[in-house]
Every structure is written in C-alpha cells, then in structure tokens.
Amino acid sequence: MKLSTSGKWLFFGVDLAALLAGWLRILSSSLKPEWKAAFLRSTTRVIANLDQGQVTFELCDKNHKKFIECLELNALKRQPDGLILKEISQWKSVLLKDVSFEVNVGEQALLRQQIELPQQAENNLRQAVGFQLDKLTPFSFEQIYFDVIVVGRNKPTKKIVVELLVYPKASISVYLEDLVRLVGIPLDRIAAEGIPNDVNLLGESKVKFRPNKNVWWVFCLFLCGAIALGSPLAKKRSYMIEQKRQIDALKHEAAGIAQKKLALEKGLKELNFILGKKSTFPPLAEAINELSRVIPDESYVPQLKFKNGLITLKGQGTNVVSLVEKLEASPLVETAKFSATVNRNARTGLDSFSLQIKLADRNLSQ
C-alpha cells in the first residue's frame, strides 16, 4: 500500500502516511495466508506468461486455471484491442470488476541478491534500496523493475536481511503496451517463477482491496462492542453534563440571591439608621404638646423650627424669664436657653424672646 506524502499527511513534521503504510505492511505480513483468504474475496487474475517468444493467457480464479489464448509475441500488434477481455466477458461466472492483470516473466533474466540493512529501513525498503541500485546492479533505476522482500532478521545487531529482485525493462518493455492493449485493463503486477506471491516487480500492487462478507460481520461485531462499551460512558457523560448544567444554574441563582441579600442588608441598615435617629428624640407632635403645656397662655409663639432634636422658637409674652426654668423641668427637655436678649415692646408691653431648646435623648433617659 502506498499513500501520498503531500503536506496534508504531515503532522508536526511527522509523515503520517509513512507510519500508516508501515503499520499496514507489518499487519499484513503478520497475518497468515489462510486468515487473509477468510476476509478477502478471491481476485480473478488474467496472467500473461512469457516464454520462448510466445505469450499464453490464462484465467486464474482461486486454485483453478483456465486457458484463454496463446499468441506469438511478434504478432501482438496485429491483434485487436481488448481481445482477451472480450473473450472472458462471455463467461458469466467471471465478474469483470474483480479482474486484475499480471505478467509472469521468465526466471532466467531475474537477478536476485541478498543484502543487510538497518532495521529502521524496513518502513521504506524500496526507497532505502533504490539509492544503492547503481552499486548493487549493473543497471540504473530507470532501466529495471524491482522489488525488495525481507528474508531474515538479526535481532542482536538490529538488522534485517532483504532480497533484491531485479528484472531488466529491456526484456519486456517492448511488449507491455501491446499486452495491456490486448487484455483491456491496466497492468497490476509483474511476477516471475519462483518468487513469493506478494512480490510485485512494479513495486506495488494496484489490485483493489476487496473485502468479503466476513469483514463486514467483524466490523459489525466491533461496532456493536464499541456501542456496548460506549453507551454507559455516553450516558454517564450526558448525566454529568446535565449535573453541570444544574450546578451552573444553581450558582447563577445563588449569585442572584446573594446580590438581593446584600441589597436587603444595605436597605435594612439604612432603615435601622433612620429608625434609630427617629427613636433618639421624642416625636415632634409630642414635643409641641409639651411646649403648649409648659409655655403659659399669656405667651404666644409665631415661629418654631425643629431639626435633629433641637427646637428654636421665637415669641412674645409676659414673665418670660421663668420660661427657661419651666422648660428644663420638663422630662422631654434636656436644656433650654435664650438665644438672644429679651426685649420689651413699649407699645404692647410684651417681652420678645428667642429660645433654643434641646430635647432629651430617649436612650440616655432609659
């Protein structure tokens, strides 16, 4: 499997495509062939066997082979396009969408060589070996088809033994275009006698991944398992989200109540202050009644002011000198004094006076 290593596969400088491809390669190599066969649909292959100037076309399905056609290599150009595909399309048992095309070359021109590489090179064997092709073979990179397979491991030295399989392009390239034209589908693999089935001298298999029903059953099984494991977690998460929402609502409500409490406490404090001030001195009506009782009827008061327990009054009358003594004798009065000189009006014979009276503090009297 080969994945694109463009920028979209890079994550913080890490090539995710290379990591995924390496993981898939290791996973594929660790599975037994019978396990792979249990989960993959069998691929119907058209195999073109090149041998002694002839090409024999065969249809291979599972372990069965069926002869299609045998042609001379020199006569390929005279054959019509899609000859092989038209012939196998007449067989109703063959699904053309599952057909792949392989070329099987002779083993005589195949070069094989074993080399030792660091274990880290296994993630990208073709690239690691491709840099050394000029030294390992008499050909350049553009002149050959090749593939690399791991044949051994040396754990103490952390190295791997790989086999390089090389086939010169010159031996087959003149026929490939005509072979692809005759078959009618792209070339998927170049193989050779005596090499493993997973070796592809083109470098990579282009055969599509074709899962069978077992894959979907396994997928459904894993999906059901994931749902079974995830449902309690999802339910618990939903419950936690609901609890968090309720807690946030309670916090918001508590904050509102706290603000209202502060506002009420402030209002209560102001009210208590006003009530305290009001209760410190007797009510104005009570004070006026007391003044009316104490001040004799011969005197009259045209002007009276009351502020913070202090009464200022101005009036006229007779025998006003004794007013201070009478006022101070009242339980509602703390002190009384003339705030100005008493003057007698010669025309009326009445004394003009100005008194300042301080009411008694009820808290002190208690």
Number of C-alpha atoms within 10 A of each C-alpha: 14 15 12 12 12 9 9 10 15 13 10 7 8 10 16 17 18 18 14 15 17 17 13 14 15 13 10 12 11 9 10 9 10 8 9 12 13 14 17 15 16 17 18 20 19 26 24 24 19 20 14 8 9 16 23 17 22 19 22 18 15 12 6 9 14 11 12 16 14 13 14 13 18 11 10 17 14 8 13 12 16 15 14 22 18 13 12 18 12 9 10 8 8 14 12 14 9 14 20 22 22 20 23 17 20 17 14 9 12 15 13 13 12 16 13 14 18 14 16 12 14 20 17 14 18 17 12 16 19 15 11 12 17 12 9 15 15 8 15 14 13 8 14 20 19 26 20 25 18 16 11 13 16 12 9 6 9 11 17 19 17 20 16 21 21 21 26 17 15 11 12 14 12 11 16 13 14 19 26 19 20 19 24 16 17 14 21 18 21 22 23 22 13 8 11 10 9 12 19 23 20 17 16 17 16 16 16 13 10 12 15 14 12 13 14 12 12 12 12 12 12 12 12 12 12 11 13 11 11 12 12 11 12 12 11 12 12 12 12 12 12 12 12 12 12 12 12 12 12 12 12 12 12 12 12 12 12 12 12 12 12 12 12 12 12 12 12 12 12 12 12 12 12 12 11 12 12 13 13 17 19 16 11 13 9 11 18 14 10 16 16 13 12 16 18 15 10 11 16 14 15 8 10 14 10 14 9 11 19 18 19 18 18 18 17 22 20 17 12 19 13 10 20 18 13 15 21 19 14 16 12 21 22 16 17 21 16 17 14 12 11 15 13 15 11 8 6 9 12 18 19 19 21 20 20 19 23 21 22 20 16 13 10 7 9 5
